[in-house]
């Protein structure tokens, strides 16, 4: 999840254009970014060190995108835009809402460039709110024609679950379905 005041503000901006924040998957260009400084206190926000932090662990981001292919990627801020697109924009506010295509590990993704919501929090009178919401709306509009089927299947035994999942896996491997997501829940106490 996106946390802190910028996260709360981002959720408000999403809701302002009728996008449920629960439908958004958050990722970071720098998964290894230190959350606490050496003195044990919260560090001040800063741009990650590209070679030491971002490049060291950007593979985790590519793995996540590959495992959970997004319908669209929205880059928040100039730094994220530079990492994902391979070119840092001269002015993120001028390129806000710009749609481009990137190739990540052989697959093409649409990317919408967006001002980082923390910049809006630092600006007088929330000067970027409208631009951020416009970029969010552009991303949402790109996904409108995408149908994502959701199915619930009740299985009565571990054996049924195994056969069901193997069948889904085979359909995935054959290309019949593009991606898989599942959640298993037990209605009864599991005895070991």
N, C-alpha and C positions, 0 to 999 in steps of 0.2 A: 504494500500500500504506500501511497504518497502521504507522508506525515508532516506534522508541524503546521505553522500558519500558512505556508505556501500550499500544503496539501489541502487544508480546509478551504482556502480561497479557490483552489482548482475545482474542488467538488461543487462549490457554490456556482462557479462559472459554467460547469457542465450542466448542473440542474437548471441554470438560466436559459439554456437552449434545449431543455427537455432530454438530456442524455443522462441515463442512470449511471452514476459513478461505479456501481457494482458490475457494470458490463465492460469496464475498462481494465485492461491488464497493464500493470505498471512494471517497467523495467528500467535499469540504469545503465548508462554507458560504462560506468566504472563500479563494478560490483565489489571491488576490493577497497573502495574509498574508506579511509579511517573515520570512524564515528566518534572516537574519543581521542583527544590528544594525549601526549605522554604524561601530562600532569593530572590526568583523570577527569578533566572537565570537558564540556562540550566545545569542540572547535568552532571557530567562526566559519561561516560559509566561504568557500573559495573554489576556484576552478581547479579540477584535478590536474595533477602533473601527468602530461600525456605519456611520456615514455615509461615513467616509473609506476604509474597507477593504471591508466586506461589501457595502454597496449599490453600490459602484463596480464590483464584479465578480460579483455574485450571478447575473447573466445567464448566466455560464459554467456554473454549477450547473444552472440550468433547461435550458440547451442539452444538457448531459450526460444529464439525466433524460429529456429528450425523445428524444434519440438512442438511449439504452439504457434503455428503460422498465423500472424495477424491479418485481418482484412485490410487494414491500413495502419501505417506507423505515423504517429504524430511526434515530431522532435520538439522538445521544450527547450528553447534557447539556442544560441549560436554554437555553443560547445557540442551539444548533442547532435545538432544538425551537421556540424563538421565531421564528427565521428561516423555517423550513419551514411551520409551522402558522399563523404570523401572530399568535401570542399567547405570551408568555413565561409559563411556569407559575410559580405562587406557590411551589411546592415540588416540585422534580424528583423527590425521593425518594418523595413521596406520589403522584405521577402516574406513577411507573415502571410500565411494562407497559400503560399506557393506549393503546387503539387508537382512532384517529380517521381521518377522511377529509379529504384536502386536494385542491384543484383547482389544478393547475399547467398553465398554458397550455391550458386547455380539457379536460384529462384528469384523471380522479380516481385518487388513489393512497391506499392504506392506510398509515398512519404509526403506528409503535409508539414511544412515548416511553421513553427509557432513561437511567439515571444514567450519566455519563461514567466509563469505566474508570479514568481518572486519579484520580477522587475516591476510588475503592476503594483505589488505591495509597497515597493520603494518609491513609486512615482506619486506626485501630488494628484489628488482626486482620482486615483485609479485610472490613469490615462490610457492604459492598454487593455482594459477589460473588454471593450467592444471588439478590438482586433483579435484577442484571444478567443472570444466566443465565435467570431467569424471563422477562424481557423478550425475550431472544434466542429462547427456546423459543416464546413467543407469536408472534413473527414467523415462525419456522419453521413453526408449525402453520397459519398463514394461507396458506402456500405449498404445503402437502401435496397439495392436489387439483389443482394446476396441472401440466399435462403439457407439458414442453418437449422437442419432438422434436430429435434430433441426427442428422444424416445425413452420411455421408462419400461423396463422389463422386470417382472417379478419372477425370481427363480427360487425353486423350492429346496435345492440341495447344493452342496459344494460341487458335485459332479455336474449338475445342470449349469452352474456358473462357469465351470471350466470349459465345457463344450460351447457355451454361448460366446465366451471371450475368444476361444480359438477360432470360431466362425467369423467373428468381427475382425480378428487379426488377419485371417485369410482374405477377407474382402478388402482390407486396407492394402495388403501386399499386392493384390491383383489390380489395384487402382480404382476399384469400384467406389470406394469412399476415400476422401482426401485426408482426413484426420480423425483421430479418435480421442475422446475424453470420457472417462467413466468415474463413477463414485459408487462404492459398494457399501451397503449398510446391512447390519444384521438386526432382525426384528426380535430375536430371542437371545438369551444368554449363551455365549459360546463357552463350551466346557473344554478344558485342556486335559 
